[in-house]
Amino acid sequence: MYGGKWAFINPGGDEAVAFSPTGRRDDYVGEERLPGLKAYAARLLSASQPITFSGGLAPMLLVEDLGNPGDPAWGFIGADGEAPVRPRFLQAGPFAGDFAVVTNAEHKSNLLRRDGTLLFDKWPDAVTRTADGTYWVKSDGAYTYYDREGRKITALTEAGLPTALYGTGLAVGAVSGKPGNGKRDVSDAWGRRCTVEY
């Protein structure tokens, strides 16, 4: 905070984006407005995730109306100070490539596109981003593997996993059948597994 208001600054110390939890340029949060927004400020300060920009968007605790903040929720603020993704998530992670992992009030996860739409119509139980930017998606007790573009991986050629390799965060396990009509288990270091063709 400086000059009586909060803002994002760039590494040189210049103001980059004025802090606007509604995503509207006229709703800045200055020192004089914080007393009326104590719950909002406390939740923002207790956030366990970094509020950093990736590809022009940052996860941000947003409210629709600063005069009546209610329960703030996570959305995304743009580098222009506008909020292209309205507040509606219990949690929101940063974008990596095309997607950000978001969580709803029922503690289910989904992949959010930059335009604010969701990859899955039915919210999966959990979505985990791997170190190499791919995703494990848990639905109804089973895991499915998705690539960085949100495509379901059903064959090793798609996954780019010709050999067992934990260096990418994945390993190839049990094999059945023959090349062309065989299946292999793919697992990660946490025991999540799915079956792909080879």
Backbone bond lengths (Angstrom), bond angles and torsions (degrees), N, CA, C in turn:
res aa  C-N    CA-C-N  psi(-1)  N-CA   C-N-CA  omega(-1)  CA-C   N-CA-C  phi
1 M - - - 1.448 - - 1.524 108.34 -
2 Y 1.285 116.77 134.01 1.456 121.42 174.92 1.513 108.25 -153.62
3 G 1.302 116.62 153.96 1.456 120.07 -179.67 1.515 112.92 59.28
4 G 1.346 117.65 25.24 1.453 120.94 177.17 1.506 116.19 82.80
5 K 1.328 118.05 4.35 1.468 119.05 176.52 1.514 110.64 -143.36
6 W 1.317 114.39 163.56 1.461 121.55 179.85 1.519 109.07 -95.60
7 A 1.326 116.08 146.57 1.460 119.81 179.22 1.524 109.60 -158.00
8 F 1.320 116.04 158.11 1.458 121.77 167.04 1.524 106.42 -82.62
9 I 1.333 117.70 138.38 1.453 120.61 175.99 1.513 109.50 -119.60
10 N 1.335 116.07 155.97 1.465 120.10 177.57 1.532 109.16 -87.44
11 P 1.350 118.69 173.16 1.467 120.20 -177.24 1.528 113.82 -57.88
12 G 1.323 118.08 -22.55 1.457 120.55 178.03 1.515 113.64 -83.65
13 G 1.331 116.79 -3.99 1.466 120.91 179.15 1.504 114.03 91.45
14 D 1.320 118.02 3.52 1.463 120.97 179.11 1.524 110.07 -84.71
15 E 1.333 116.25 145.23 1.457 119.62 177.58 1.520 109.49 -64.13
16 A 1.321 115.92 127.03 1.461 120.93 179.85 1.520 110.61 -104.89
17 V 1.345 117.09 -46.52 1.458 121.66 -179.62 1.522 108.27 -141.49
18 A 1.310 117.16 122.03 1.456 119.74 175.13 1.533 108.83 -67.29
19 F 1.309 116.07 141.84 1.449 122.67 -174.38 1.523 109.98 -76.01
20 S 1.307 116.48 110.06 1.459 120.99 -177.41 1.523 108.78 -132.97
21 P 1.327 118.89 97.65 1.455 120.31 -176.39 1.519 114.95 -66.81
22 T 1.332 117.86 -11.55 1.454 118.48 174.06 1.523 111.17 -96.01
23 G 1.341 116.49 -8.14 1.448 119.75 -177.45 1.517 112.35 75.93
24 R 1.332 116.49 17.60 1.459 120.52 176.04 1.525 108.26 -118.21
25 R 1.298 117.54 134.33 1.456 121.86 -170.91 1.536 113.77 -62.18
26 D 1.312 118.38 -20.67 1.464 119.53 -178.06 1.522 112.68 -91.69
27 D 1.317 118.10 2.46 1.466 121.35 -177.83 1.526 111.58 -111.80
28 Y 1.320 117.42 56.31 1.464 121.08 178.51 1.517 109.78 -74.45
29 V 1.318 115.42 154.05 1.460 120.70 177.15 1.523 107.82 -105.98
30 G 1.314 116.55 105.36 1.457 121.57 175.50 1.513 109.35 -102.37
31 E 1.329 114.85 176.78 1.458 121.18 -177.24 1.527 111.49 -57.85
32 E 1.335 116.99 -35.76 1.463 120.01 -176.76 1.523 112.71 -70.96
33 R 1.348 117.75 -18.19 1.467 119.85 -176.84 1.531 112.44 -97.48
34 L 1.336 117.02 -13.57 1.461 118.87 -176.66 1.525 114.57 -62.61
35 P 1.339 120.80 -38.08 1.468 118.86 -179.86 1.526 113.15 -55.02
36 G 1.313 117.19 -36.26 1.455 120.37 178.88 1.516 113.95 -79.31
37 L 1.311 115.63 -5.79 1.465 120.34 -177.81 1.530 110.87 -124.58
38 K 1.335 116.92 35.24 1.466 120.36 -175.06 1.528 112.10 -59.05
39 A 1.326 117.62 -42.83 1.470 119.88 -179.48 1.526 110.22 -64.12
40 Y 1.316 115.48 -40.11 1.469 119.98 178.45 1.526 110.23 -63.68
41 A 1.344 116.78 -48.70 1.461 120.77 -178.08 1.522 110.87 -63.04
42 A 1.348 117.36 -40.94 1.464 120.33 -179.90 1.522 111.00 -64.16
43 R 1.333 116.95 -40.78 1.462 119.52 179.95 1.524 111.02 -68.28
44 L 1.326 116.32 -38.04 1.456 120.07 178.64 1.527 110.54 -64.00
45 L 1.331 116.68 -44.59 1.459 120.56 -178.60 1.523 112.37 -68.59
46 S 1.344 117.02 -26.51 1.469 119.91 -179.22 1.522 112.72 -89.53
47 A 1.330 117.31 0.34 1.472 120.22 -178.98 1.521 109.82 -59.98
48 S 1.328 115.58 131.11 1.464 120.30 -177.29 1.517 112.16 -86.67
49 Q 1.321 118.00 -6.59 1.455 120.49 -177.18 1.518 110.23 -106.70
50 P 1.310 117.01 150.09 1.462 118.65 178.15 1.525 111.03 -72.60
51 I 1.308 116.22 144.06 1.454 121.10 175.71 1.522 106.29 -101.08
52 T 1.317 116.19 88.33 1.454 121.43 -176.41 1.522 109.57 -127.92
53 F 1.316 115.62 151.83 1.458 120.89 179.12 1.519 110.66 -84.41
54 S 1.329 115.17 139.52 1.457 122.31 174.39 1.520 106.57 -141.04
55 G 1.326 116.50 116.72 1.450 119.86 -178.95 1.513 113.05 61.70
56 G 1.334 117.32 32.13 1.459 120.74 176.15 1.504 116.00 88.77
57 L 1.353 118.49 -1.37 1.467 121.55 179.72 1.528 110.42 -129.10
58 A 1.333 115.78 145.99 1.463 121.25 176.21 1.517 109.02 -133.90
59 P 1.353 117.74 139.50 1.466 119.08 174.04 1.527 108.76 -63.48
60 M 1.322 116.38 137.12 1.455 120.16 -173.58 1.510 109.77 -146.12
61 L 1.312 116.22 137.52 1.459 121.74 174.25 1.526 107.27 -73.73
62 L 1.312 116.75 115.93 1.465 121.17 -171.89 1.524 111.31 -121.67
63 V 1.318 115.17 154.34 1.458 121.64 173.25 1.522 107.64 -131.33
64 E 1.308 116.32 154.34 1.462 119.80 178.82 1.527 111.63 -78.80
65 D 1.347 115.81 -33.77 1.461 119.47 -174.74 1.520 109.12 -142.01
66 L 1.326 117.41 113.77 1.465 120.36 -179.00 1.523 112.31 -65.67
67 G 1.322 117.87 -27.01 1.461 120.13 177.82 1.515 112.28 -69.43
68 N 1.329 116.66 -25.03 1.458 122.91 179.78 1.523 107.82 -141.19
69 P 1.349 116.52 74.73 1.461 119.31 -168.95 1.522 115.42 -65.07
70 G 1.342 119.31 -27.43 1.465 120.09 -179.82 1.517 110.69 56.47
71 D 1.328 116.49 -140.15 1.456 121.22 178.42 1.522 109.11 -95.94
72 P 1.341 117.55 107.67 1.457 118.37 178.29 1.516 111.04 -66.25
73 A 1.305 116.54 150.14 1.459 122.42 179.50 1.526 108.42 -134.00
74 W 1.316 115.48 164.18 1.455 119.92 -178.96 1.521 111.14 -82.91
75 G 1.310 114.89 136.68 1.454 123.95 171.51 1.511 106.83 -138.67
76 F 1.325 118.12 -152.63 1.459 121.09 178.64 1.515 110.09 -135.72
77 I 1.321 115.60 136.85 1.454 121.89 177.52 1.523 107.90 -108.00
78 G 1.319 116.05 142.68 1.455 121.20 -179.49 1.517 111.87 -94.02
79 A 1.318 116.46 165.47 1.463 121.52 179.92 1.525 112.07 -65.62
80 D 1.336 117.49 -11.75 1.464 120.99 176.62 1.527 111.99 -92.89
81 G 1.350 116.77 1.90 1.456 121.10 179.63 1.510 114.20 89.53
82 E 1.322 117.89 -7.67 1.463 121.60 178.14 1.535 109.79 -86.55
83 A 1.320 116.75 161.28 1.465 121.87 -179.24 1.527 109.44 -113.15
84 P 1.338 118.28 92.35 1.462 120.04 -177.72 1.527 113.47 -72.60
85 V 1.339 117.40 -21.54 1.470 121.16 177.76 1.520 107.05 -116.32
86 R 1.322 116.22 108.93 1.460 122.43 -175.11 1.523 111.50 -65.38
87 P 1.331 117.94 157.85 1.463 121.26 -178.12 1.513 112.31 -69.53
88 R 1.323 116.31 120.73 1.460 119.36 176.92 1.523 113.54 -159.42
89 F 1.336 117.96 6.26 1.458 120.70 -175.33 1.522 111.48 -113.78
90 L 1.338 115.55 145.00 1.457 121.01 175.53 1.526 109.85 -68.54
91 Q 1.337 116.37 -38.50 1.464 122.92 177.00 1.518 108.36 -143.27
92 A 1.321 116.19 153.32 1.460 121.41 177.16 1.516 108.76 -147.97
93 G 1.334 116.02 125.24 1.454 120.52 177.38 1.517 110.16 -91.70
94 P 1.322 117.39 170.35 1.459 120.17 179.39 1.519 111.66 -70.52
95 F 1.315 116.76 157.51 1.455 120.88 175.04 1.521 109.71 -72.08
96 A 1.311 115.50 140.11 1.458 122.79 170.76 1.518 104.67 -132.02
97 G 1.309 117.03 108.92 1.456 119.23 -173.61 1.512 109.63 69.73
98 D 1.331 116.06 -127.46 1.466 120.81 -174.67 1.522 114.82 -86.47
99 F 1.346 118.35 -11.77 1.461 120.13 -169.44 1.523 113.98 -131.80
100 A 1.330 113.84 154.85 1.467 123.07 168.16 1.521 106.56 -125.21
101 V 1.326 117.25 142.72 1.464 121.39 176.30 1.528 107.88 -85.52
102 V 1.335 116.40 126.17 1.463 121.83 -179.99 1.531 109.23 -124.79
103 T 1.335 115.53 156.41 1.466 122.03 -178.44 1.523 108.38 -127.08
104 N 1.341 116.35 139.26 1.464 119.95 179.32 1.529 110.95 -96.81
105 A 1.318 116.77 -178.64 1.459 122.18 -176.61 1.523 112.77 -63.69
106 E 1.338 117.36 -21.31 1.470 121.20 178.06 1.527 111.02 -89.39
107 H 1.331 117.19 9.31 1.473 124.10 179.65 1.519 112.69 64.04
108 K 1.329 117.06 29.05 1.461 121.88 172.93 1.517 107.93 -101.39
109 S 1.327 116.78 154.75 1.455 121.56 -173.45 1.519 112.01 -112.72
110 N 1.328 115.07 163.48 1.459 121.46 177.99 1.513 107.84 -157.12
111 L 1.329 116.11 169.59 1.456 121.48 175.02 1.523 108.54 -105.90
112 L 1.321 115.48 123.00 1.454 122.37 -178.24 1.525 109.88 -98.72
113 R 1.344 115.70 129.53 1.467 120.42 173.59 1.528 109.43 -82.37
114 R 1.324 115.98 164.01 1.462 121.09 -178.70 1.532 113.25 -63.82
115 D 1.327 116.64 -22.83 1.469 118.83 178.87 1.532 112.29 -85.56
116 G 1.333 116.91 3.93 1.463 121.04 177.19 1.512 114.95 92.27
117 T 1.340 118.74 -1.80 1.460 121.25 178.09 1.524 109.73 -89.36
118 L 1.327 115.50 159.17 1.459 122.22 -178.14 1.523 110.79 -102.28
119 L 1.337 116.42 147.09 1.461 120.39 179.47 1.525 111.00 -70.89
120 F 1.325 117.46 -41.48 1.464 121.27 -175.55 1.525 111.10 -106.01
121 D 1.332 116.94 130.67 1.461 120.93 175.99 1.527 110.74 -67.43
122 K 1.334 115.58 -46.22 1.463 121.10 176.09 1.528 107.49 -94.24
123 W 1.339 116.22 125.17 1.459 120.14 -176.41 1.525 110.59 -66.93
124 P 1.349 119.02 122.82 1.465 121.41 174.97 1.530 110.44 -67.70
125 D 1.333 115.27 164.17 1.466 120.15 178.33 1.523 111.01 -66.19
126 A 1.329 117.31 -38.04 1.462 121.39 -177.86 1.520 109.79 -157.99
127 V 1.329 115.62 148.71 1.469 122.64 174.29 1.517 106.85 -132.98
128 T 1.334 116.66 127.37 1.456 121.59 179.95 1.513 110.09 -123.83
129 R 1.315 117.18 127.73 1.464 121.33 175.61 1.520 108.53 -84.92
130 T 1.339 117.15 132.43 1.459 121.18 178.05 1.521 110.02 -86.25
131 A 1.329 115.81 172.17 1.461 120.92 -178.28 1.524 111.80 -61.45
132 D 1.332 117.74 -29.73 1.464 119.74 -178.34 1.530 112.71 -93.73
133 G 1.337 117.14 11.16 1.461 120.38 173.42 1.516 115.31 88.14
134 T 1.334 118.21 6.76 1.459 120.95 174.76 1.530 108.33 -93.27
135 Y 1.329 117.59 -179.80 1.460 120.48 -172.06 1.523 112.27 -135.01
136 W 1.340 114.97 140.42 1.460 122.48 166.65 1.517 106.37 -101.94
137 V 1.326 116.57 128.99 1.458 121.41 -178.62 1.524 108.29 -120.17
138 K 1.328 116.29 123.65 1.466 121.64 -179.01 1.518 109.45 -104.52
139 S 1.335 116.33 122.05 1.462 122.50 175.81 1.518 108.62 -138.06
140 D 1.314 115.40 130.04 1.477 121.22 178.06 1.520 112.03 50.88
141 G 1.335 117.04 40.07 1.461 121.90 174.96 1.517 115.61 82.80
142 A 1.331 118.37 -4.29 1.466 120.99 -178.72 1.529 109.59 -115.18
143 Y 1.339 115.76 148.04 1.463 120.96 179.17 1.516 110.85 -102.59
144 T 1.321 115.53 144.13 1.457 123.64 173.98 1.518 106.91 -128.30
145 Y 1.319 116.17 147.52 1.453 121.89 -176.38 1.529 109.10 -106.43
146 Y 1.342 117.71 131.99 1.460 122.76 -179.38 1.528 109.94 -125.01
147 D 1.336 116.06 145.47 1.460 119.61 179.40 1.532 110.98 -83.51
148 R 1.328 116.20 -178.27 1.471 121.62 -176.06 1.523 113.47 -62.79
149 E 1.348 116.71 -23.52 1.468 120.50 179.91 1.522 112.44 -92.99
150 G 1.334 117.62 4.19 1.450 121.07 178.51 1.513 114.23 84.88
151 R 1.344 117.19 16.28 1.465 120.69 178.04 1.522 109.87 -91.81
152 K 1.326 116.02 136.49 1.459 121.63 178.55 1.525 109.45 -68.09
153 I 1.325 116.36 131.64 1.465 121.59 179.29 1.525 108.67 -90.64
154 T 1.310 116.07 119.32 1.465 120.19 178.76 1.523 111.79 -120.59
155 A 1.339 117.63 -9.53 1.464 120.64 -179.47 1.517 109.68 -137.96
156 L 1.343 116.06 146.74 1.452 120.24 -177.64 1.513 112.61 -62.00
157 T 1.338 117.89 -31.46 1.459 119.52 178.68 1.523 110.41 -63.46
158 E 1.344 116.84 -35.00 1.459 120.42 176.83 1.523 110.30 -69.97
159 A 1.343 116.36 -39.98 1.458 121.07 -176.93 1.516 111.73 -75.36
160 G 1.339 117.65 -17.37 1.451 120.65 -177.35 1.506 111.89 68.76
161 L 1.331 116.99 37.21 1.464 121.38 -176.84 1.529 111.09 -123.76
162 P 1.322 118.85 73.31 1.448 119.64 -179.51 1.524 113.67 -73.83
163 T 1.336 117.55 -19.70 1.466 121.02 -179.13 1.515 109.63 -133.11
164 A 1.333 114.96 163.64 1.456 120.18 175.96 1.519 108.17 -68.63
165 L 1.307 117.28 124.30 1.450 119.33 -173.29 1.518 110.52 -153.59
166 Y 1.337 116.68 106.26 1.450 119.08 176.09 1.514 111.40 -80.41
167 G 1.333 118.23 -10.81 1.456 121.04 178.22 1.513 112.28 -59.62
168 T 1.331 117.51 -27.00 1.463 120.79 176.99 1.522 110.79 -94.03
169 G 1.345 116.21 3.46 1.452 119.59 -178.05 1.506 113.29 92.28
170 L 1.355 117.43 -0.33 1.454 121.81 -177.54 1.515 111.07 -131.03
171 A 1.312 116.71 156.59 1.459 122.11 174.93 1.519 109.14 -139.18
172 V 1.327 116.34 145.63 1.455 122.07 177.14 1.519 108.00 -91.05
173 G 1.339 116.57 132.37 1.454 120.81 -176.73 1.517 112.97 -112.89
174 A 1.332 116.13 -129.87 1.461 122.72 -174.05 1.523 112.10 -55.99
175 V 1.336 114.54 143.54 1.460 121.79 -177.61 1.519 108.97 -120.84
176 S 1.338 116.82 140.78 1.462 121.18 173.27 1.518 108.36 -139.77
177 G 1.326 116.34 149.95 1.457 120.38 179.16 1.514 112.61 79.26
178 K 1.329 115.93 -166.18 1.453 122.10 -178.38 1.525 109.23 -122.15
179 P 1.371 116.83 160.49 1.467 118.48 178.26 1.523 110.93 -53.37
180 G 1.302 115.22 135.13 1.453 121.03 -177.81 1.513 112.26 103.89
181 N 1.351 116.26 -33.53 1.463 119.46 175.88 1.529 111.48 -142.45
182 G 1.342 115.41 24.95 1.459 119.55 -179.90 1.510 112.82 -97.81
183 K 1.311 113.89 171.99 1.463 120.54 179.04 1.525 109.12 -134.47
184 R 1.320 114.67 147.47 1.458 120.70 176.43 1.522 108.88 -134.22
185 D 1.317 115.26 148.05 1.462 120.67 172.04 1.520 108.12 -83.86
186 V 1.316 116.00 136.41 1.457 121.70 172.52 1.523 106.26 -117.74
187 S 1.332 116.32 130.46 1.456 119.65 -178.52 1.515 109.76 -133.79
188 D 1.318 114.75 166.27 1.459 118.53 174.06 1.524 108.57 -117.69
189 A 1.329 115.91 -178.55 1.463 120.40 -174.35 1.515 112.95 -67.79
190 W 1.333 119.15 -12.29 1.463 122.46 179.93 1.528 112.10 -100.07
191 G 1.334 116.94 5.84 1.456 120.70 175.93 1.503 115.23 88.64
192 R 1.321 119.20 1.54 1.464 120.43 175.36 1.519 107.55 -71.84
193 R 1.317 116.31 139.66 1.452 118.61 -178.51 1.516 111.78 -144.77
194 C 1.320 114.70 153.36 1.446 121.10 172.61 1.522 106.81 -143.79
195 T 1.315 116.24 169.08 1.458 121.71 -178.63 1.522 109.20 -110.64
196 V 1.332 115.88 132.45 1.467 120.98 178.21 1.527 108.85 -127.10
197 E 1.327 115.65 158.71 1.452 121.07 179.51 1.513 110.31 -88.81
198 Y 1.379 115.51 156.21 1.464 118.86 174.53 1.506 109.25 -143.67
